[in-house]
Amino acid sequence: MEYLLENYRQTSGVRVFVFDGISPDHTHARFTVSVDTALLAAYTITLQELPLLCRQFLEERATSGGSHTLTFAAADMAHLAAERAEARHAIRQRKFNRRPGVSPR
């Protein structure tokens, strides 16, 4: 399924993203992802990242049946923060494990 962001709304610290889900047979379904914006700073997530993160969240978790209302919760943010930390660690490891280059003459 492909998810297209339609709009969002903000109410009392919760930002709700509305997506149009388009299945391969061209049927449409509406999906919403709610995010408590007060949690963002604790996990180093910016408001600008939220639309893409919510779309990725939908791609990983949404199903064609069942609820189309999801919440990008603190546990999901913690998982994302851990993935980012692992990626930063892997980059540092690659930098430190490089062979010394040949110095220019």
Biopython code that builds the backbone (N, CA, C, O; Angstrom):
import numpy as np
from Bio.PDB.StructureBuilder import StructureBuilder

atoms = [
    (1, "MET", "N", (0.851, -1.174, 0.000)),
    (1, "MET", "CA", (0.000, 0.000, 0.000)),
    (1, "MET", "C", (0.894, 1.234, 0.000)),
    (1, "MET", "O", (1.968, 1.249, 0.602)),
    (2, "GLU", "N", (0.429, 2.254, -0.683)),
    (2, "GLU", "CA", (1.137, 3.522, -0.731)),
    (2, "GLU", "C", (0.380, 4.521, 0.138)),
    (2, "GLU", "O", (-0.849, 4.574, 0.107)),
    (3, "TYR", "N", (1.119, 5.310, 0.909)),
    (3, "TYR", "CA", (0.509, 6.268, 1.830)),
    (3, "TYR", "C", (0.871, 7.683, 1.414)),
    (3, "TYR", "O", (2.046, 8.031, 1.301)),
    (4, "LEU", "N", (-0.156, 8.493, 1.188)),
    (4, "LEU", "CA", (0.042, 9.883, 0.812)),
    (4, "LEU", "C", (-0.492, 10.782, 1.920)),
    (4, "LEU", "O", (-1.636, 10.641, 2.351)),
    (5, "LEU", "N", (0.339, 11.697, 2.369)),
    (5, "LEU", "CA", (-0.070, 12.624, 3.418)),
    (5, "LEU", "C", (-1.109, 13.586, 2.864)),
    (5, "LEU", "O", (-0.873, 14.260, 1.861)),
    (6, "GLU", "N", (-2.257, 13.645, 3.522)),
    (6, "GLU", "CA", (-3.306, 14.582, 3.104)),
    (6, "GLU", "C", (-3.198, 15.880, 3.885)),
    (6, "GLU", "O", (-3.185, 16.962, 3.297)),
    (7, "ASN", "N", (-3.121, 15.780, 5.206)),
    (7, "ASN", "CA", (-3.028, 16.964, 6.054)),
    (7, "ASN", "C", (-2.671, 16.540, 7.466)),
    (7, "ASN", "O", (-2.464, 15.360, 7.753)),
    (8, "TYR", "N", (-2.605, 17.523, 8.330)),
    (8, "TYR", "CA", (-2.408, 17.248, 9.756)),
    (8, "TYR", "C", (-3.157, 18.294, 10.549)),
    (8, "TYR", "O", (-3.511, 19.357, 10.037)),
    (9, "ARG", "N", (-3.390, 17.973, 11.804)),
    (9, "ARG", "CA", (-4.000, 18.938, 12.721)),
    (9, "ARG", "C", (-3.307, 18.803, 14.074)),
    (9, "ARG", "O", (-2.809, 17.737, 14.434)),
    (10, "GLN", "N", (-3.289, 19.891, 14.798)),
    (10, "GLN", "CA", (-2.634, 19.924, 16.104)),
    (10, "GLN", "C", (-3.672, 20.311, 17.136)),
    (10, "GLN", "O", (-4.314, 21.356, 17.022)),
    (11, "THR", "N", (-3.836, 19.470, 18.142)),
    (11, "THR", "CA", (-4.733, 19.794, 19.247)),
    (11, "THR", "C", (-4.085, 19.407, 20.548)),
    (11, "THR", "O", (-3.682, 18.259, 20.737)),
    (12, "SER", "N", (-3.985, 20.346, 21.429)),
    (12, "SER", "CA", (-3.454, 20.149, 22.789)),
    (12, "SER", "C", (-2.249, 19.216, 22.870)),
    (12, "SER", "O", (-2.266, 18.226, 23.601)),
    (13, "GLY", "N", (-1.205, 19.543, 22.112)),
    (13, "GLY", "CA", (0.043, 18.795, 22.210)),
    (13, "GLY", "C", (0.095, 17.497, 21.424)),
    (13, "GLY", "O", (1.092, 16.777, 21.482)),
    (14, "VAL", "N", (-0.954, 17.195, 20.697)),
    (14, "VAL", "CA", (-0.969, 15.987, 19.877)),
    (14, "VAL", "C", (-1.140, 16.398, 18.414)),
    (14, "VAL", "O", (-2.090, 17.093, 18.055)),
    (15, "ARG", "N", (-0.204, 15.955, 17.587)),
    (15, "ARG", "CA", (-0.304, 16.218, 16.155)),
    (15, "ARG", "C", (-0.821, 14.942, 15.503)),
    (15, "ARG", "O", (-0.283, 13.855, 15.712)),
    (16, "VAL", "N", (-1.875, 15.100, 14.710)),
    (16, "VAL", "CA", (-2.512, 13.961, 14.043)),
    (16, "VAL", "C", (-2.295, 14.121, 12.543)),
    (16, "VAL", "O", (-2.726, 15.104, 11.941)),
    (17, "PHE", "N", (-1.619, 13.138, 11.949)),
    (17, "PHE", "CA", (-1.367, 13.135, 10.518)),
    (17, "PHE", "C", (-2.406, 12.247, 9.846)),
    (17, "PHE", "O", (-2.678, 11.136, 10.301)),
    (18, "VAL", "N", (-2.981, 12.747, 8.763)),
    (18, "VAL", "CA", (-4.003, 12.007, 8.022)),
    (18, "VAL", "C", (-3.390, 11.576, 6.687)),
    (18, "VAL", "O", (-2.900, 12.400, 5.915)),
    (19, "PHE", "N", (-3.428, 10.277, 6.438)),
    (19, "PHE", "CA", (-2.873, 9.702, 5.218)),
    (19, "PHE", "C", (-3.976, 9.032, 4.413)),
    (19, "PHE", "O", (-4.929, 8.482, 4.964)),
    (20, "ASP", "N", (-3.825, 9.093, 3.109)),
    (20, "ASP", "CA", (-4.683, 8.352, 2.202)),
    (20, "ASP", "C", (-3.894, 7.118, 1.787)),
    (20, "ASP", "O", (-2.854, 7.230, 1.138)),
    (21, "GLY", "N", (-4.388, 5.939, 2.163)),
    (21, "GLY", "CA", (-3.744, 4.690, 1.785)),
    (21, "GLY", "C", (-4.327, 4.190, 0.480)),
    (21, "GLY", "O", (-5.539, 4.017, 0.355)),
    (22, "ILE", "N", (-3.459, 3.958, -0.488)),
    (22, "ILE", "CA", (-3.912, 3.492, -1.802)),
    (22, "ILE", "C", (-3.332, 2.098, -2.027)),
    (22, "ILE", "O", (-2.116, 1.915, -2.075)),
    (23, "SER", "N", (-4.219, 1.131, -2.161)),
    (23, "SER", "CA", (-3.787, -0.251, -2.349)),
    (23, "SER", "C", (-3.497, -0.520, -3.824)),
    (23, "SER", "O", (-3.873, 0.280, -4.680)),
    (24, "PRO", "N", (-2.834, -1.635, -4.130)),
    (24, "PRO", "CA", (-2.523, -1.958, -5.526)),
    (24, "PRO", "C", (-3.757, -2.042, -6.432)),
    (24, "PRO", "O", (-3.655, -1.812, -7.637)),
    (25, "ASP", "N", (-4.923, -2.370, -5.858)),
    (25, "ASP", "CA", (-6.142, -2.420, -6.684)),
    (25, "ASP", "C", (-6.845, -1.059, -6.745)),
    (25, "ASP", "O", (-7.992, -0.962, -7.179)),
    (26, "HIS", "N", (-6.141, -0.013, -6.306)),
    (26, "HIS", "CA", (-6.576, 1.390, -6.366)),
    (26, "HIS", "C", (-7.733, 1.730, -5.431)),
    (26, "HIS", "O", (-8.408, 2.738, -5.638)),
    (27, "THR", "N", (-7.975, 0.916, -4.412)),
    (27, "THR", "CA", (-8.956, 1.298, -3.398)),
    (27, "THR", "C", (-8.260, 2.201, -2.389)),
    (27, "THR", "O", (-7.052, 2.106, -2.169)),
    (28, "HIS", "N", (-9.049, 3.074, -1.785)),
    (28, "HIS", "CA", (-8.507, 4.053, -0.844)),
    (28, "HIS", "C", (-9.002, 3.761, 0.564)),
    (28, "HIS", "O", (-10.122, 3.290, 0.760)),
    (29, "ALA", "N", (-8.151, 4.047, 1.534)),
    (29, "ALA", "CA", (-8.530, 3.959, 2.936)),
    (29, "ALA", "C", (-7.842, 5.103, 3.669)),
    (29, "ALA", "O", (-6.725, 5.485, 3.321)),
    (30, "ARG", "N", (-8.497, 5.643, 4.668)),
    (30, "ARG", "CA", (-7.944, 6.752, 5.448)),
    (30, "ARG", "C", (-7.246, 6.188, 6.685)),
    (30, "ARG", "O", (-7.783, 5.330, 7.386)),
    (31, "PHE", "N", (-6.033, 6.694, 6.935)),
    (31, "PHE", "CA", (-5.250, 6.295, 8.095)),
    (31, "PHE", "C", (-4.860, 7.544, 8.867)),
    (31, "PHE", "O", (-4.579, 8.582, 8.266)),
    (32, "THR", "N", (-4.840, 7.457, 10.175)),
    (32, "THR", "CA", (-4.350, 8.559, 10.991)),
    (32, "THR", "C", (-3.258, 8.037, 11.920)),
    (32, "THR", "O", (-3.312, 6.911, 12.417)),
    (33, "VAL", "N", (-2.266, 8.900, 12.135)),
    (33, "VAL", "CA", (-1.185, 8.594, 13.068)),
    (33, "VAL", "C", (-1.083, 9.772, 14.025)),
    (33, "VAL", "O", (-0.869, 10.909, 13.603)),
    (34, "SER", "N", (-1.238, 9.497, 15.319)),
    (34, "SER", "CA", (-1.161, 10.536, 16.352)),
    (34, "SER", "C", (0.218, 10.515, 16.998)),
    (34, "SER", "O", (0.805, 9.456, 17.216)),
    (35, "VAL", "N", (0.721, 11.712, 17.300)),
    (35, "VAL", "CA", (2.031, 11.846, 17.927)),
    (35, "VAL", "C", (1.942, 12.878, 19.040)),
    (35, "VAL", "O", (1.471, 13.994, 18.821)),
    (36, "ASP", "N", (2.390, 12.510, 20.227)),
    (36, "ASP", "CA", (2.479, 13.446, 21.353)),
    (36, "ASP", "C", (3.748, 14.263, 21.156)),
    (36, "ASP", "O", (4.849, 13.750, 21.354)),
    (37, "THR", "N", (3.610, 15.516, 20.772)),
    (37, "THR", "CA", (4.774, 16.339, 20.442)),
    (37, "THR", "C", (5.644, 16.666, 21.653)),
    (37, "THR", "O", (6.797, 17.062, 21.485)),
    (38, "ALA", "N", (5.122, 16.510, 22.857)),
    (38, "ALA", "CA", (5.927, 16.761, 24.055)),
    (38, "ALA", "C", (7.051, 15.731, 24.206)),
    (38, "ALA", "O", (8.043, 15.994, 24.887)),
    (39, "LEU", "N", (6.903, 14.576, 23.582)),
    (39, "LEU", "CA", (7.910, 13.516, 23.687)),
    (39, "LEU", "C", (9.072, 13.686, 22.712)),
    (39, "LEU", "O", (10.112, 13.051, 22.886)),
    (40, "LEU", "N", (8.920, 14.512, 21.710)),
    (40, "LEU", "CA", (9.905, 14.593, 20.630)),
    (40, "LEU", "C", (11.310, 14.945, 21.096)),
    (40, "LEU", "O", (12.274, 14.300, 20.683)),
    (41, "ALA", "N", (11.442, 15.950, 21.944)),
    (41, "ALA", "CA", (12.764, 16.402, 22.369)),
    (41, "ALA", "C", (13.527, 15.303, 23.108)),
    (41, "ALA", "O", (14.745, 15.196, 22.966)),
    (42, "ALA", "N", (12.837, 14.503, 23.880)),
    (42, "ALA", "CA", (13.497, 13.437, 24.634)),
    (42, "ALA", "C", (14.153, 12.407, 23.718)),
    (42, "ALA", "O", (15.107, 11.738, 24.115)),
    (43, "TYR", "N", (13.640, 12.280, 22.483)),
    (43, "TYR", "CA", (14.173, 11.290, 21.549)),
    (43, "TYR", "C", (14.862, 11.940, 20.350)),
    (43, "TYR", "O", (15.125, 11.280, 19.345)),
    (44, "THR", "N", (15.152, 13.233, 20.463)),
    (44, "THR", "CA", (15.840, 14.000, 19.427)),
    (44, "THR", "C", (15.157, 13.854, 18.066)),
    (44, "THR", "O", (15.797, 13.537, 17.063)),
    (45, "ILE", "N", (13.860, 14.090, 18.056)),
    (45, "ILE", "CA", (13.067, 14.058, 16.828)),
    (45, "ILE", "C", (12.520, 15.460, 16.607)),
    (45, "ILE", "O", (12.015, 16.087, 17.538)),
    (46, "THR", "N", (12.619, 15.949, 15.389)),
    (46, "THR", "CA", (12.118, 17.283, 15.086)),
    (46, "THR", "C", (10.733, 17.195, 14.446)),
    (46, "THR", "O", (10.353, 16.165, 13.890)),
    (47, "LEU", "N", (9.995, 18.286, 14.536)),
    (47, "LEU", "CA", (8.673, 18.347, 13.904)),
    (47, "LEU", "C", (8.754, 18.112, 12.396)),
    (47, "LEU", "O", (7.852, 17.521, 11.804)),
    (48, "GLN", "N", (9.837, 18.579, 11.785)),
    (48, "GLN", "CA", (9.987, 18.443, 10.341)),
    (48, "GLN", "C", (10.097, 16.976, 9.918)),
    (48, "GLN", "O", (9.722, 16.626, 8.799)),
    (49, "GLU", "N", (10.603, 16.127, 10.796)),
    (49, "GLU", "CA", (10.771, 14.709, 10.477)),
    (49, "GLU", "C", (9.472, 13.911, 10.581)),
    (49, "GLU", "O", (9.352, 12.836, 9.993)),
    (50, "LEU", "N", (8.519, 14.428, 11.316)),
    (50, "LEU", "CA", (7.323, 13.642, 11.631)),
    (50, "LEU", "C", (6.542, 13.117, 10.436)),
    (50, "LEU", "O", (6.157, 11.948, 10.460)),
    (51, "PRO", "N", (6.282, 13.902, 9.390)),
    (51, "PRO", "CA", (5.503, 13.323, 8.288)),
    (51, "PRO", "C", (6.140, 12.065, 7.700)),
    (51, "PRO", "O", (5.450, 11.071, 7.472)),
    (52, "LEU", "N", (7.444, 12.099, 7.454)),
    (52, "LEU", "CA", (8.106, 10.923, 6.894)),
    (52, "LEU", "C", (8.198, 9.783, 7.900)),
    (52, "LEU", "O", (8.053, 8.617, 7.532)),
    (53, "LEU", "N", (8.437, 10.111, 9.161)),
    (53, "LEU", "CA", (8.481, 9.059, 10.179)),
    (53, "LEU", "C", (7.126, 8.383, 10.334)),
    (53, "LEU", "O", (7.048, 7.168, 10.514)),
    (54, "CYS", "N", (6.069, 9.167, 10.265)),
    (54, "CYS", "CA", (4.723, 8.581, 10.377)),
    (54, "CYS", "C", (4.394, 7.729, 9.166)),
    (54, "CYS", "O", (3.751, 6.687, 9.296)),
    (55, "ARG", "N", (4.824, 8.156, 8.001)),
    (55, "ARG", "CA", (4.604, 7.338, 6.808)),
    (55, "ARG", "C", (5.352, 6.016, 6.915)),
    (55, "ARG", "O", (4.809, 4.959, 6.596)),
    (56, "GLN", "N", (6.607, 6.083, 7.367)),
    (56, "GLN", "CA", (7.401, 4.863, 7.563)),
    (56, "GLN", "C", (6.732, 3.973, 8.612)),
    (56, "GLN", "O", (6.676, 2.753, 8.453)),
    (57, "PHE", "N", (6.233, 4.577, 9.668)),
    (57, "PHE", "CA", (5.524, 3.851, 10.719)),
    (57, "PHE", "C", (4.320, 3.114, 10.123)),
    (57, "PHE", "O", (4.087, 1.946, 10.435)),
    (58, "LEU", "N", (3.569, 3.791, 9.278)),
    (58, "LEU", "CA", (2.423, 3.162, 8.611)),
    (58, "LEU", "C", (2.873, 1.991, 7.735)),
    (58, "LEU", "O", (2.268, 0.919, 7.766)),
    (59, "GLU", "N", (3.917, 2.195, 6.969)),
    (59, "GLU", "CA", (4.401, 1.146, 6.078)),
    (59, "GLU", "C", (4.794, -0.106, 6.853)),
    (59, "GLU", "O", (4.618, -1.223, 6.367)),
    (60, "GLU", "N", (5.324, 0.078, 8.052)),
    (60, "GLU", "CA", (5.771, -1.056, 8.863)),
    (60, "GLU", "C", (4.643, -1.709, 9.659)),
    (60, "GLU", "O", (4.695, -2.911, 9.921)),
    (61, "ARG", "N", (3.629, -0.943, 10.046)),
    (61, "ARG", "CA", (2.655, -1.455, 11.006)),
    (61, "ARG", "C", (1.218, -1.577, 10.529)),
    (61, "ARG", "O", (0.468, -2.404, 11.046)),
    (62, "ALA", "N", (0.827, -0.783, 9.571)),
    (62, "ALA", "CA", (-0.584, -0.779, 9.173)),
    (62, "ALA", "C", (-0.947, -2.051, 8.417)),
    (62, "ALA", "O", (-0.127, -2.630, 7.704)),
    (63, "THR", "N", (-2.161, -2.456, 8.587)),
    (63, "THR", "CA", (-2.681, -3.609, 7.856)),
    (63, "THR", "C", (-3.921, -3.170, 7.099)),
    (63, "THR", "O", (-4.548, -2.169, 7.444)),
    (64, "SER", "N", (-4.265, -3.908, 6.085)),
    (64, "SER", "CA", (-5.427, -3.523, 5.283)),
    (64, "SER", "C", (-6.711, -3.642, 6.095)),
    (64, "SER", "O", (-7.642, -2.864, 5.884)),
    (65, "GLY", "N", (-6.782, -4.599, 7.017)),
    (65, "GLY", "CA", (-7.955, -4.719, 7.875)),
    (65, "GLY", "C", (-7.663, -4.100, 9.226)),
    (65, "GLY", "O", (-6.546, -3.642, 9.468)),
    (66, "GLY", "N", (-8.620, -4.078, 10.085)),
    (66, "GLY", "CA", (-8.401, -3.579, 11.441)),
    (66, "GLY", "C", (-8.397, -2.068, 11.523)),
    (66, "GLY", "O", (-8.896, -1.373, 10.638)),
    (67, "SER", "N", (-7.828, -1.582, 12.598)),
    (67, "SER", "CA", (-7.847, -0.153, 12.882)),
    (67, "SER", "C", (-6.935, 0.617, 11.936)),
    (67, "SER", "O", (-5.838, 0.168, 11.604)),
    (68, "HIS", "N", (-7.400, 1.761, 11.518)),
    (68, "HIS", "CA", (-6.607, 2.638, 10.686)),
    (68, "HIS", "C", (-6.175, 3.857, 11.488)),
    (68, "HIS", "O", (-5.707, 4.848, 10.927)),
    (69, "THR", "N", (-6.335, 3.777, 12.798)),
    (69, "THR", "CA", (-5.932, 4.840, 13.693)),
    (69, "THR", "C", (-4.788, 4.314, 14.545)),
    (69, "THR", "O", (-4.972, 3.419, 15.370)),
    (70, "LEU", "N", (-3.608, 4.878, 14.335)),
    (70, "LEU", "CA", (-2.423, 4.406, 15.038)),
    (70, "LEU", "C", (-1.805, 5.538, 15.848)),
    (70, "LEU", "O", (-2.083, 6.714, 15.610)),
    (71, "THR", "N", (-0.967, 5.167, 16.803)),
    (71, "THR", "CA", (-0.253, 6.141, 17.618)),
    (71, "THR", "C", (1.237, 5.853, 17.557)),
    (71, "THR", "O", (1.681, 4.740, 17.840)),
    (72, "PHE", "N", (2.002, 6.871, 17.184)),
    (72, "PHE", "CA", (3.459, 6.795, 17.197)),
    (72, "PHE", "C", (3.862, 7.155, 18.629)),
    (72, "PHE", "O", (4.031, 8.327, 18.967)),
    (73, "ALA", "N", (4.009, 6.126, 19.454)),
    (73, "ALA", "CA", (4.134, 6.293, 20.908)),
    (73, "ALA", "C", (5.593, 6.390, 21.359)),
    (73, "ALA", "O", (6.516, 6.288, 20.551)),
    (74, "ALA", "N", (5.777, 6.587, 22.650)),
    (74, "ALA", "CA", (7.109, 6.714, 23.241)),
    (74, "ALA", "C", (7.960, 5.484, 22.953)),
    (74, "ALA", "O", (9.153, 5.620, 22.682)),
    (75, "ALA", "N", (7.382, 4.291, 23.003)),
    (75, "ALA", "CA", (8.146, 3.074, 22.727)),
    (75, "ALA", "C", (8.661, 3.066, 21.291)),
    (75, "ALA", "O", (9.775, 2.611, 21.031)),
    (76, "ASP", "N", (7.856, 3.567, 20.363)),
    (76, "ASP", "CA", (8.275, 3.641, 18.959)),
    (76, "ASP", "C", (9.402, 4.663, 18.795)),
    (76, "ASP", "O", (10.346, 4.443, 18.035)),
    (77, "MET", "N", (9.294, 5.777, 19.512)),
    (77, "MET", "CA", (10.333, 6.796, 19.455)),
    (77, "MET", "C", (11.628, 6.278, 20.072)),
    (77, "MET", "O", (12.713, 6.555, 19.560)),
    (78, "ALA", "N", (11.524, 5.534, 21.158)),
    (78, "ALA", "CA", (12.709, 4.951, 21.794)),
    (78, "ALA", "C", (13.390, 3.973, 20.840)),
    (78, "ALA", "O", (14.617, 3.933, 20.755)),
    (79, "HIS", "N", (12.588, 3.186, 20.123)),
    (79, "HIS", "CA", (13.142, 2.246, 19.145)),
    (79, "HIS", "C", (13.881, 3.008, 18.040)),
    (79, "HIS", "O", (14.975, 2.613, 17.638)),
    (80, "LEU", "N", (13.292, 4.083, 17.556)),
    (80, "LEU", "CA", (13.918, 4.903, 16.533)),
    (80, "LEU", "C", (15.226, 5.507, 17.047)),
    (80, "LEU", "O", (16.231, 5.514, 16.337)),
    (81, "ALA", "N", (15.210, 6.010, 18.276)),
    (81, "ALA", "CA", (16.414, 6.597, 18.870)),
    (81, "ALA", "C", (17.519, 5.552, 18.990)),
    (81, "ALA", "O", (18.688, 5.857, 18.755)),
    (82, "ALA", "N", (17.159, 4.327, 19.354)),
    (82, "ALA", "CA", (18.151, 3.248, 19.462)),
    (82, "ALA", "C", (18.739, 2.912, 18.092)),
    (82, "ALA", "O", (19.945, 2.703, 17.968)),
    (83, "GLU", "N", (17.888, 2.860, 17.064)),
    (83, "GLU", "CA", (18.377, 2.599, 15.701)),
    (83, "GLU", "C", (19.344, 3.686, 15.255)),
    (83, "GLU", "O", (20.375, 3.397, 14.648)),
    (84, "ARG", "N", (19.012, 4.929, 15.556)),
    (84, "ARG", "CA", (19.888, 6.040, 15.180)),
    (84, "ARG", "C", (21.218, 5.959, 15.923)),
    (84, "ARG", "O", (22.271, 6.219, 15.340)),
    (85, "ALA", "N", (21.178, 5.605, 17.194)),
    (85, "ALA", "CA", (22.413, 5.472, 17.975)),
    (85, "ALA", "C", (23.292, 4.359, 17.410)),
    (85, "ALA", "O", (24.511, 4.510, 17.325)),
    (86, "GLU", "N", (22.676, 3.244, 17.025)),
    (86, "GLU", "CA", (23.437, 2.140, 16.424)),
    (86, "GLU", "C", (24.083, 2.574, 15.112)),
    (86, "GLU", "O", (25.230, 2.223, 14.835)),
    (87, "ALA", "N", (23.355, 3.329, 14.315)),
    (87, "ALA", "CA", (23.894, 3.807, 13.041)),
    (87, "ALA", "C", (25.079, 4.747, 13.270)),
    (87, "ALA", "O", (26.090, 4.659, 12.573)),
    (88, "ARG", "N", (24.952, 5.649, 14.255)),
    (88, "ARG", "CA", (26.070, 6.550, 14.570)),
    (88, "ARG", "C", (27.274, 5.762, 15.053)),
    (88, "ARG", "O", (28.408, 6.071, 14.686)),
    (89, "HIS", "N", (27.036, 4.747, 15.871)),
    (89, "HIS", "CA", (28.125, 3.906, 16.384)),
    (89, "HIS", "C", (28.818, 3.170, 15.232)),
    (89, "HIS", "O", (30.046, 3.094, 15.193)),
    (90, "ALA", "N", (28.034, 2.633, 14.301)),
    (90, "ALA", "CA", (28.609, 1.915, 13.160)),
    (90, "ALA", "C", (29.472, 2.849, 12.311)),
    (90, "ALA", "O", (30.529, 2.450, 11.823)),
    (91, "ILE", "N", (29.025, 4.077, 12.140)),
    (91, "ILE", "CA", (29.805, 5.055, 11.363)),
    (91, "ILE", "C", (31.116, 5.347, 12.069)),
    (91, "ILE", "O", (32.170, 5.392, 11.435)),
    (92, "ARG", "N", (31.055, 5.547, 13.386)),
    (92, "ARG", "CA", (32.294, 5.804, 14.148)),
    (92, "ARG", "C", (33.246, 4.620, 14.060)),
    (92, "ARG", "O", (34.456, 4.798, 13.916)),
    (93, "GLN", "N", (32.695, 3.406, 14.146)),
    (93, "GLN", "CA", (33.533, 2.206, 14.065)),
    (93, "GLN", "C", (34.232, 2.137, 12.713)),
    (93, "GLN", "O", (35.416, 1.806, 12.646)),
    (94, "ARG", "N", (33.522, 2.442, 11.650)),
    (94, "ARG", "CA", (34.139, 2.414, 10.316)),
    (94, "ARG", "C", (35.257, 3.439, 10.224)),
    (94, "ARG", "O", (36.297, 3.172, 9.621)),
    (95, "LYS", "N", (35.055, 4.601, 10.812)),
    (95, "LYS", "CA", (36.086, 5.640, 10.765)),
    (95, "LYS", "C", (37.339, 5.194, 11.496)),
    (95, "LYS", "O", (38.453, 5.424, 11.025)),
    (96, "PHE", "N", (37.160, 4.551, 12.660)),
    (96, "PHE", "CA", (38.309, 4.143, 13.461)),
    (96, "PHE", "C", (38.963, 2.876, 12.928)),
    (96, "PHE", "O", (40.134, 2.631, 13.218)),
    (97, "ASN", "N", (38.258, 2.080, 12.172)),
    (97, "ASN", "CA", (38.817, 0.829, 11.672)),
    (97, "ASN", "C", (39.407, 0.948, 10.272)),
    (97, "ASN", "O", (39.838, -0.052, 9.698)),
    (98, "ARG", "N", (39.434, 2.130, 9.728)),
    (98, "ARG", "CA", (40.044, 2.321, 8.407)),
    (98, "ARG", "C", (41.543, 2.139, 8.482)),
    (98, "ARG", "O", (42.181, 2.428, 9.495)),
    (99, "ARG", "N", (42.076, 1.659, 7.401)),
    (99, "ARG", "CA", (43.530, 1.574, 7.325)),
    (99, "ARG", "C", (44.068, 2.981, 7.109)),
    (99, "ARG", "O", (43.433, 3.806, 6.452)),
    (100, "PRO", "N", (45.221, 3.241, 7.656)),
    (100, "PRO", "CA", (45.794, 4.573, 7.422)),
    (100, "PRO", "C", (46.051, 4.775, 5.938)),
    (100, "PRO", "O", (46.578, 3.901, 5.250)),
    (101, "GLY", "N", (45.670, 5.927, 5.478)),
    (101, "GLY", "CA", (45.868, 6.248, 4.060)),
    (101, "GLY", "C", (47.321, 6.603, 3.771)),
    (101, "GLY", "O", (48.111, 6.869, 4.677)),
    (102, "VAL", "N", (47.642, 6.600, 2.514)),
    (102, "VAL", "CA", (48.983, 7.001, 2.097)),
    (102, "VAL", "C", (49.033, 8.519, 2.135)),
    (102, "VAL", "O", (48.163, 9.192, 1.583)),
    (103, "SER", "N", (50.060, 9.053, 2.792)),
    (103, "SER", "CA", (50.169, 10.505, 2.866)),
    (103, "SER", "C", (50.626, 11.087, 1.535)),
    (103, "SER", "O", (51.484, 10.535, 0.847)),
    (104, "PRO", "N", (50.023, 12.215, 1.201)),
    (104, "PRO", "CA", (50.440, 12.869, -0.046)),
    (104, "PRO", "C", (51.861, 13.385, 0.067)),
    (104, "PRO", "O", (52.306, 13.767, 1.149)),
    (105, "ARG", "N", (52.563, 13.395, -1.032)),
    (105, "ARG", "CA", (53.978, 13.847, -1.010)),
    (105, "ARG", "C", (54.089, 15.300, -1.331)),
    (105, "ARG", "O", (55.193, 15.844, -1.358)),
]
sb = StructureBuilder()
sb.init_structure("model")
sb.init_model(0)
sb.init_chain("A")
sb.init_seg("    ")
for serial, (resi, resn, name, xyz) in enumerate(atoms, 1):
    if name == "N":
        sb.init_residue(resn, " ", resi, " ")
    sb.init_atom(name, np.array(xyz, "f"), 0.0, 1.0, " ", f" {name:<3s}", serial, name[0])
structure = sb.get_structure()
